[in-house]
Amino acid sequence: MAAEFIKLYPENPDPRKIQKIVNILLDGGVIIYPTDTVYGMGCNIHNLRAVERIAQIKGIKVKKHNFSFICYDLSNISEYTRALSTPVFKMMKKALPGPYTFILEANNSVPKILNSNKKTVGIRVPDHAIPRLLVKELGSPILTTSIRDEDDIIEYSTDPELIYEKFRDLVDVVIDGGYGNNVGSTILDCTGEEIEVVRQGLGSVEDIMGY
């Protein structure tokens, strides 16, 4: 059955449509949705079958891939990460919501969720109402991975209608939240002594590191 194509306006998402998508996530569905950077593919982190479906669609192995979680805010991050140092927490507070992914030490609940021996987890709080509302209504984070484009020049798919054409038979919902960006999030590894910039993306490192 083809995926549903659901139009949502980021500045005022329809609560009934949000609830409909949340019900699909609770039922083990896989969705494609906009963020403040690129379109992402995701599912309820507590549904291993859905996580494995995403891995299959992308041709990756759950045990080896570095997935990120989209959270509503910083309040429930401690459910998935080890204690954060004060500088890291302050930096995250300054940066989020925003176009950043923070790689943090995972606590024991992450390997159980993903059925892997992952020691780290990426945390995202996008500055975008649609994924944050979905997470808030779902009551738990969404696993997220970027939609890559096969075109070498454009790294990410930005047009929701083209994304729908490509993934309509693979996922359950494609959300049309308008054109996406084609620059990913800035990835910061906070697991070592020094904070390391893994990838410079949309988010400015200088703005949040205070230099």
Secondary structure as GFF3:
##gff-version 3
##sequence-region A 1 211
A	DSSP	beta_strand	4	7	.	.	.	ID=ss1
A	DSSP	alpha_helix	15	26	.	.	.	ID=ss2
A	DSSP	beta_strand	31	33	.	.	.	ID=ss3
A	DSSP	beta_strand	40	44	.	.	.	ID=ss4
A	DSSP	alpha_helix	48	58	.	.	.	ID=ss5
A	DSSP	beta_strand	68	70	.	.	.	ID=ss6
A	DSSP	three_ten_helix	77	79	.	.	.	ID=ss7
A	DSSP	alpha_helix	86	95	.	.	.	ID=ss8
A	DSSP	beta_strand	100	105	.	.	.	ID=ss9
A	DSSP	alpha_helix	109	114	.	.	.	ID=ss10
A	DSSP	beta_strand	120	124	.	.	.	ID=ss11
A	DSSP	alpha_helix	129	138	.	.	.	ID=ss12
A	DSSP	beta_strand	142	146	.	.	.	ID=ss13
A	DSSP	alpha_helix	160	167	.	.	.	ID=ss14
A	DSSP	beta_strand	173	176	.	.	.	ID=ss15
A	DSSP	beta_strand	186	189	.	.	.	ID=ss16
A	DSSP	beta_strand	196	199	.	.	.	ID=ss17
A	DSSP	alpha_helix	205	209	.	.	.	ID=ss18
###
